[in-house]
Amino acid sequence: MSSWKIRYSLVPGVENRYNYTFLLVAFICFIYISIIFVFDTIPSTKIVWNADETEPGHLKIGIVMIVTKETKPEYYEHAIQSVRCYCKIHGYEFVLAVDSDFNCSHKDKFFRRHCAAAKILPLYDAILFLDADIGIVNPNRKIEEYMENDIDVIFYDRFYNWEVMAGSYIARNTQYAVDLLNEFADYEFKLPKSFHGTDNGALHIFLAEKLFPHASIETDICKKVYAKSNGYEDLFTYEACVRAIFGAGTDFGKVRIKRKGTGWARDGWLTSMLWHPDIDFMFHGWKLNQLKETPSHGLTPNQMGRSQWFNPLSGPIDLSTCSPQNKTWSYDPRLRGNKEDILKSLRKFEEEIAVQQSDRKSIQIPHKTYLGILIVFTIIFCFFTYSPIPRSSRNTTQKFDSTNYEVPSERIGIVAVITNDTNIQAYEIALKSVECYAKVQGYSFILARDSEYKCQNKDKFFRRHCVVSKILSNYSTLLFLDADIGVVNPKKRIEEYLDDNIDITFYDRHFNFEVAMGSYILKNTPYAKQFFEEFAAYEGKLPNSVHGTDNGALHVFLAEKLFLHKKIEIDWCRKAYNHSKNFDDLATYEVCIRAIIGAHTDFGKGTGWVRDAWLTSGVWSPDRDFMLHGWKTKELTVAPTEAIQATEMSWSKWYNPFSGEIELAKCFPGNTTWSYNVKLIQDRKSVDAGLLEYEKKVSYNRIRQMGKIFELVNRKT
């Protein structure tokens, strides 16, 4: 179960695509400093650590290297021998397999090895798959420390770019893991005719398709980029595209992707092969033809050539001395580095990667391929026969099957906050629909004047969240609504959006990249109360720029609150926020933040409860819609008499979905039959199609904003 206290629910869309992901070709560098610590050991006695007896683990674990018939083992002798000895120490089994022995039909050796790994996996409780050039530098670390019962496959992020590493992973013996490896191996047959990066390039789109089936529109865009790749620069752009879907998360169901510095291996050249037992476990890149003599002069933990390495051991490994009782290895003391210096160097390198990733400019693909993100809203509504809305002579009541009414088990309030200057008539239809809905479902409706709650905020938009935090203590749950949000479908209940593990639920706006600030659900918990007190106080941290008041501030506030490990990326987005001069800049900053959030919702299950009516010219479907936004009296327009198509219209006007005025006297528990203008009611398919057309435009604009991030961050004010 997710540990998040916050969810953002994604706005209505098609089928189960409930995600408003942000494909950002910027800012997906993953954090660095949580690096592995402790180590183990082997022959000789120059540097000695703990030699306590080590008992083999309870799990049968194999460490697997897969090579071709043509591979010369001596080419990887240092790496292979270090792994053999490590296995003897910890009671693991070492498997050096030839890929042609496993009846795998793959032509590409890099994909063929994953097919072989899938066939080896059932022989063990778990395997650690390693590239043949990965060696052990610190044998005290154990594989079990990286395993959890609920995770079947574990990858890690490469340190020197934003790739997920395909050359090493841990897999448990489960059907899910076996299937994943087989499916990944078979991705060879789906490779584009481009510079595809073989298995390491393909891994990214494969994982996106497998882990984010609801984000098929976004993955399709990344596929277009992948198909046009002509070199490593293009390949890295495609990978950045995919990593934006992943966002800042690490766990994706049964798959985990460990962040930079928290995996079991890294490239030694990043620090000129200097290492420290509190940081390092395995090194990648130990090829015999690239081994160089260690310099006699002092080394510093800076980058060296990628095609060379120094041997951290002082001599060859004597396998006859490798045992659980002997954990001491003999090291070259010249390569034993200072922990703080190594971390500082890795930190600096990670910052450089963040800059590079942010400078991945616009993705160049044909306009027609910019598919939007259409997000699901699975709502099926039913209506009674007695309507609180009188019917006009021209319209009829739309009736649906009735269901049993249940009194809410919790004290739930719906709150709208207005100022002393607000004319209630300006939102009459919206407010009446909400008040009637509250009566029908047994909720409390609170129309609060912000001046009555002793909130010190000068900005009315922040002040209202302070008010909400004060009202919250009177209810188990609150649904906060902008005053211009109205209920169009009273059958839906707030409880359907509640989760025992989620304190706060937001939703995505449908027409742009924003998390909406004009409506959210919060529970009466200390976390939720403190969250909104802090957010209301965020008014004092607003930059001197076009900041978008509370809706703009919410994004960086959420990032700071939820993604503490993404400080580098957040700082870059904050610079973009500080430099914002118009709404276009503001949108660029929000795209930046949304790349950090990625394709997650727990943020959890569920979809949003409200969307903007103008997206479909006021047309709605009882099978998908609940509330509509934008019901300002001065913008109310008479609906056309001719047929209305579910396409966008001006967002400064709306049509009344009801056939007459709402009579609050007829609003009572269980009465969910309202009288509608039937010209505005269509089936779900028609409404979904209209929303999809608009989402294509949103997707195109989002990609355009990606290309602006680097310029905005570095803009001189």
N, C-alpha and C positions, 0 to 999 in steps of 0.2 A: 504494500500500500504506500502511496506517495506520502512524503513527509511535508509537502508544501502546505502552507497555511493560506495561500492565495491561488485562485484560479482565474484565468480569463476565459470566458465562454465565447466561442466563435460564432459570428453572425450567420444567419440563414444562407443555405446554398443548395447544392444538388446532391442527392443521395447521401452518402456518408463522408463527404469531403468537408469536414468541419475544421478547416484550418485556414488562417489568414497569415501564412508564413511569409517571411521576408527573405527573398533570395538575394542577399547582399553580397556583392563581390568585394566586401570590405569587412574587416573586423571579425574574423573567426579564429584568430590566434588563441590558442588555449593556454591556460596559466601554467606558470613554470615552477614555482618554488616549493610545491609539496613533494619534493623528490624523495625517493626511497632511501632508507637508512639501514644500518647494520649489514654485516657481511659474514662470510665463512672462510675456509682455507685449504693448503696442500704441501708437497715436498720441500725440503730444505729449511733453513732456519734464519733467514735474514730479518724478517718482520713477523712476529708471532702474535696471534690473537687467541681468543678463547678456544681451548681444546677440550671442552666438556664433551662427554659422550652424547652422541645424537642417535636416538632411536628412529628407525624408519617409520614413516607416517602410516596411518591406517588405510589410506587410499592407495590403490594401485595406480601409480602415475608413470607415464612414459614420456620421455623427451625425444621428440621425433625430428630427424633431419632427412630430407628426401632429395636425392641427387639423380642424375641421369647416368646411363651406362658409360658415357664418355667422360664423366667427371673423374678427375684424379684426386683421391682423398688427401694426398699430401699437399695439395693446393690450399686446403683448409686445415692443415694439421694442428696448428696451435689452437684454433677454435674447437675442433672436434675433441682433441685430447683434454682440454679444460672441461668440456661438458661430460666426457666419459668419467673423469675423476670426480666431478661434482655429483654425478649419479651414484657412484660408489659410496660417497660420504653419506648421502641422504636416503639410500635405499630405493632410488628411482631406477627405472629401466631405460637404457639408452637404445634407440632404434635408429640405425643408419640404413635407410631403405633406398632401393633403386626403383624409380617410378615405373619402369617397364614390367615389373613383376606383379602389377595390380589390375591388369586388364582395363586400363583407362584409355579411352579412345581419343583423348584430347591431343591435338597436334602441338599446342603451345606448352612447353615444359613448365611454365609458371602456373598455368591452370591445372595441368596434369598432376602436379604435386598436391593440390588440394583434394582432388579425387582420391589419390592414394591415402592422404591423411584421413579422409572419411571412412576408408576401409580399415585403417589401423585402429581408429578410435574405439570401436566396440570391444577391443581386446583389453581395454583399460578402463578404470573409473574416470580418468581424465588424461589428456595429453597436453604437453607444451610443445607447440610446433615452432621450430627455429630455422631461419636461414642458415646455411652451412657456414657462413662467415660470422656468426654471432658466438662470442666466447664468454666464459665466466671470468670476471675479475674479482668477484667477492663471493666466495662459496658459502658464507653463513646464511645467506637469505634463502628462504624456502618457498616453493611454488604455492603451497597451501595458503600462504598469507595473501595471495591475490585472488583467492577463490571464495565464492559465496554460494549458498545453497540455491538461491533464486536466480542466479546468473549462469547461463549455459555456455556462452561464448564471450571471451574478453579480448578486445583489441587494445592498442594504445596509439596515441598520437606521436608521430615523428616530431623531434624537437626542432629541426632546422627548417621546416616548412609547415603547411597546414594539412598534411596528409595523414590519413589513418594508415598505419603500417600493415601491409599484407604479408610481410615476411616473418611474422611471429604472432601467435595467438594462443590462448588457453581455451580448450574445449572440453566440456564434460561429456560423458557417455550418455547422451539423451537423444531421443529421436529428433528433437528440434535441432540439436547441434549437427547431427549427421546429415540431416536434410539441408541445413544451411550450407555446409561445406560442399555437398554435391551440387546444390543449386549455383553456388558461386563458381565451382569448377566449370559448370555448363554455360556460364556467362561468356565463355570464349566464343560460343556460337552466336552471340548477340552483339559482338564488338562492332563498332562503326568502322567504316573504311577511312580512318583518319589516324592521326598520331594519338593512339589511345592509351599508351603507358602500360600495356598488358594487364596483369592481374592487379597491380597497385592502382592503376587508373580506374579500372572497372569496379574495384571494390566500393568506391564511393557511390556510384549510381546504383549498384546492386543493393547496398545497405539502405539507400534512400527509398528504393522501391519496396524493399522488404519491411522496413521499419515504419515507413510513413505512407501507407496506401492511401490515406486521405489527402495526401499532398501530391496527387498525380499530376496536377497542372504545373506545379513548380518543378517537379522532376522532369516533366516533358521539356520545360524551358532549358534546364541544365543539359538534357540530352541533345538539344539542338546545338548547344555550345560544344559539347563533346564531339559531335559529328563533324564539326568544322575545325577541330584542333589540328594545327600544322606544326606544332613544336611544343617544347616544355612550357613556354610562356602561356600558350593557349591552354595547355593541360592544367596548369596551376590555376588559371582563371576558372576553368570548369570545376575544379575541385573546390575552389572558394565558393562557387555557386552552390554546390551541394552542401558544403559545410554550413552555409547560412540556414539551410533547412534543419540541420541538427541543432543549431544554436549553442547555448552554453551547457546543455545537458550532458550527462555521462551515461545514464542508464536508460535503455530503450527496450522495455519488456525484458526479454531473456538475454539481451545483448548489452554489454558495457563497453564503452570506449574511454579508456583512462586518459586523463589530461596529460599535457606535456609535463615531464619530470616526475610523473607518478607511475610510469610503466616500469618494466623490468630491464629494459635495454635502452641505450642511447648510442649515438655516434661519438667515438672517442676523439675524432678530429676537432670537435667543437671546443675542446679545452687542451689541445695538443697532447692528448692522452693522459693528462693529469687527472687523477681521480681521488676520491676520499671514501672510506668505508661507511661513513654516515650518509652517503649520497648514492653510491653506485653499486650495481649488481652485475650487469652484463654490458658488453660493448659490441657494437656492430661494425663490420668492415675489416675483419681479420683475414685478409687474403695474403698468401705467402709472397706473391710477386710484388706486393705493395709494402711489405715490411721494410722499414728503414732502421738504421742504427741510431739508437738514442743519443742525442747530442750530449756532450760532456758539460756544456755550459748550462746555467740555470734556465729552466723553462718557465714560462708564465701560462696561465690557463686561457690562452687566446686561440682563435681558430688557426688551423694549419691546413695544408692541402688535403682535399677530400680523398685523394687517391694514395694516401700513405698513412702509416701508423707505426707506433713504437710498441714493443712488447713489454707489458707491465710486469711480467714474470722474469726472474733473474736467470732462469735456465729451463731446460726441458722438464716436462712433467713425468715423473716415474709412477706409472699406474699401479705398480705393486705396492706402493705405500699409501694409496688412496683408500681410506676406510672411515667408518663413523668415529673411530677413536683418534684419527689424525686430521685435524682441521687447520693445520698451519701450512701456508704456502710461502714460498720465498719470492719476494718482490724486488723490483728495481726501485730503490728508495728515491731515485731522481724523479719518478713519476708519481710519488705520493704528494698530492697537492694540499694546499690550505683550503679548508672547507669554505670559509667565507669568500675567499678569492674566486673559487670555482663557482659558487652560487651567484656572485656578482657578475661574473662573465656570462653565465647562462642567462641571467636576468637581462643583461644588455642585449644579448643576441635575440631574446624573445621580443624585446621592444622593436628591434629592427625588422623582425618578421611581421609584427603588427603594422608597421609602416608599409611594408611591401604589400601586405594583403589589402590594406586600405587603398592602395594605389592601383588596384585592379580595376581599370576604368570600365566603361559601359560594355555590356555584352553585345556583340554585334551579330544579330540574327534577324531574319526577315520579319517585317512588321506583322505579318499574318500569323507568326508563331507566338506572339505575345499573348498567351492564354491567361485569363484572369483566375483568381482564386475564388471558387464558388463554394460557399460554406453552408453546411447543412442546418436545417431547422426541422426536426422531426416532431411535428405537433399535429395531432388528430383531434379535432374539436367537434363537440356535439351541442345541440341547442334544444331548449324546451319550447313550448308553444306560446307561452304568455310573455309578451315583450314589454319592457319598460320604455321602449322607444316607439311612439305612435307612428303608424304607417301613413304615408301620403297616398293620394289616389293613384299616383303613377308607379309606385314601388310596391313590392310584396315582401313578405317575411321569408327569409331563407331558413328552412327548418332542417334540423339534424337529429339523429337519435339521442335520446336522453340517457343520462347515467345517474347513479345514486350519488347524492350529495353527502359529503362527510364533513363534520365540523373539524376545523384545524386542531391538531393535537398540540400545537405550540402557539404562543402569543406572537403573531406576526403583524407588523405594521408596514404600511406604505406611506412614505413621506415625500412631500414636495416642499422645497424651501424657497420662499420669495422675499423680496425686500419690502420696506414700507411704501415704496413708490409703485410697486407692482399693481396694475389694474387686473383684477381677477378675470374680468370680462375678456381680456386679451388671450386667455387660455381656457375659456369657458367649456368648450366641448371636450377638450382633453381632460380637464379636472373633473368634470361630471362623469365621464366614462370611467375614470379611475375610482371615484367615490362609489359609483354604482357597483363596479366590479368588487370593491372591498366589501360592500354589503352582501353581495351574492355569495362570496366565498368565506365570509365570516372573519375578515381581516379588519384591522383598524386603519383608518385613513387620517393622516395628519398633514394639514396645510399650515406650515410654520412660517412666521415672520422672523427673519434673522435677527432683528434688533432686540428680540426678547430673550436672547440666550447669552448675553454678555461675552460675545466673541470679539476679539480685538482686531480682527483682520480688516484691512482697508478695502481689499479686493472682494467684491461680493461673491465671486466664484469660489474663492478659497474659504470665505466666511461660511458658506453653506455646509462645507464638510465639517467645520467645527461644530455647527449646529447639530448635524447628524450624530456626531460622537457624543453629544450631550443627551440627545433623545434616545439613543441606543439602550441605555440602562433600563428603560421602561418596557422593553420587548425582548423576546428571545431571538428574533430576527427582524431586520429591516430591509425593505426594498426601497432604495432611493431613486426618484425619478425627476428628470427635468420637467418643468411645468407644462411643456408642450408635447409630452409623450402621452398618448391616449391608448386605451385598451380597445382593440377591435374584435377580439375573440375572448370572451369571458370564461370559456371552458377550461383554459389552461390554469394550473395552480402553481404558486410560488414554490411549494414543497418539492416539485419535480426538479428544481435547480439546486437543491440543498444536498450536501454531502457531509457525513459526520466528521470527515477529516479536513474539510475546507472551511475557513473562517470568512473569506472574502471572495466574491466572484465578480469579475468584470467581463465585458464582452468587446469584441472587435467591431469597429464601425465597418459598414459594408462598402462605403464609397471611397475610402482612402486607407491609409496605413495605420490609423490611430486605434489605440485602446480607448474606448469611449469613457469619458469622465462624467457624463450626464446621467448615468444610471449604473447602479451596482447593488449587490446583495451582501449584507454583512451580518454575522452572528454576534450575539452579545457575549463576547469573550474579551479578556484583557488584551489579547493580541490585536483584535480588530479595533478596539477603542483606541489603543495607543497608536496604531497605524494611521488612523484618520486624524488624530491630534497632531501627529508629526507631519502628516501631509498638509494639513491646514497651515501649520507653521512654516511650511516650505515657501510660502509667499515671501518670506524674508530672505530667501536665497536666490530669487529670480535674477537672471542676468539682465544687464542693460541692453536688451536686444528685443526683436520681435519674438516674444517667448510663448505666445499662445495661452497665457494665463494658466488655469489649472489643468486644462487638457494637454498643453505642451509639457508642463512640469511633471505630469504623472509619469511620463516615460522614463526620464532620468531618475526620478524618485524610485520607481519600481526596480530599475537596474541596480541602483545603489543598495536597495533593501534586500534584493533577492539574489544578486550575483556578486557577492563580495570578492570572489576569486577572479573576477574579470575587470580588475581595476584599470589595466592598460587600455582596454577597449572603451570602458566607460569614460575615462579621461578624454579620449579622442572625441567621443560623441558629445561630451560636455563642451569641448572647444567649438564644435560645430554649432551647438546651441548658443554659445556666447556670441558667435559671429552672425547669427541669423538676422537678416534685414527685411524679410518679407515672408509670406506664407509658403512660397516655394522653398526657401531656405529651411523653414520650419519643417516642411515635409521631408527634406533631406536628412535633417537631424533625427526625425522619428524613424526613418528607414534604418539609420545607423543603429539606433537602440533596438529596433525589432530584429536585427541580425543577431544580437546577443541573446534575445529571447528564443529565437528559433521557432520550431514547429511544435512546441509543447502547449498544453492547456492546463497543467496542474502545478502546476496548473491543470489536469484531470479530464474527466468526461464532460459531455454536455455541449449545448449550443446556446446562442443568445436568445433573449426574449423580445428584442426590439430591433427594428430597422427603419430606415427612412422611406416614407411613402412615395416620394417623388421618383425613386429608382424605377418604379413600375407604373407611373402615372396614377397612383392611388389604387391600382388593382391589387387585390390580395387573395389569398387562398386559405380557407378554413383548415386545410390539411397541413399548413406550414406556418402561418402567421399568428402572432399573439398580441403584440403592441406595435404601434407605428409612431414615428417621431416626426415633429415638424408641424404640429397642429396649432398654429397661431391664428387667431381670429382675423387679423387684418390681412392675412394671406389666403384666406378661404376663397375659393373660386367655384362657381357653379359648374358641375360636371357636364360634359357634352352629352347631347341626346343620342348621338351616334355611338357605334361600338368603340370601345376604348382598348387600345393595345397595351400590353404589359411592357412598355418601354419607358425610358427615362423622359421626364419633363423638367421644366424649370424647378429648381429647388426652393424657389421663393413663392410657390403656390401649392395648394393641396385641395383635394375634393373630399367632402364629407362622406364617409362610408355608411352613415346612418340615413334612414329615410325620414327622420323627424327628430324632435328634441327628446332628450333623455328625461324621463319622469322618475326622479329619485324615490318617490313614494311607491313605485312598483318594483323597486330593487330590494329583493329579500333573498335569504339563503336558498340556494338551489335553483333560482330562476336564471337560467343561462340562455334564454331565447331572446334575442334582440332583433330589431327590425332594420334591414339593410337596404341600401341602394344596390340592387342585384347586378347592375351594369358593372359594378366594381368587383364582383366576385367571379373568379375564374379558377380553373383547376390548377393543381400544383405544377404540372408540367409547363403550363404557359408562363406562370410566374417565375419558375426556375430558369426558363429560357431567357426571359427578359433580364434577369439578374446576371446571367452568364455573359450576355452581351456587354453589360456595363463593366463586369469584372475584367474583360479583355482590355479595356481602356486603362483600368487601374493597374493591371500587370505591366502594361507598356510604360506607364508613367513611373512605376516603382523602379523599373530598370533604368530609366532616365535619371532618376534621383541617385541611383547607385554611383553613376559616373560623376556626380557633383560632390560626393563626400570628401574626397581628398582635397579638392579646391576649397571647400568651405572650412575644413579644419585648419588649413594653412593660410586662410585669407587674412590679410593685414587690415586691421581696422583703424 
